[in-house]
Amino acid sequence: MSTARKPDTRATCPLCRKAMAAAEFSPFCSARCRDRDLLNWLGDGYRIPGPPADPETLAETLDTRREPPL
């Protein structure tokens, strides 16, 4: 007889790893975790690795995205 356990397939919150209680805040377990994740994005808590950006190139890119003044 096999005693191997089945993998746990319950959904868990990506921040606190608690089990999901309701789909209302999916993929998070609560509004608190959802808001913490948003603050991580807005406060540069999450970053994409890569070389530092050249300030001149960034300025040129931002200038071309702006609408011309009327």
Residue pairs with C-beta under 8 A, 6 or more apart in sequence:
10 19
10 20
11 19
11 20
11 26
11 27
12 18
12 19
12 20
12 29
13 19
13 20
13 27
13 28
13 29
13 30
13 33
14 27
14 28
14 33
14 37
15 28
15 33
15 36
15 37
16 29
16 33
18 29
19 29
20 26
20 27
20 29
21 29
21 30
25 31
25 33
25 34
28 34
28 37
39 45
40 46
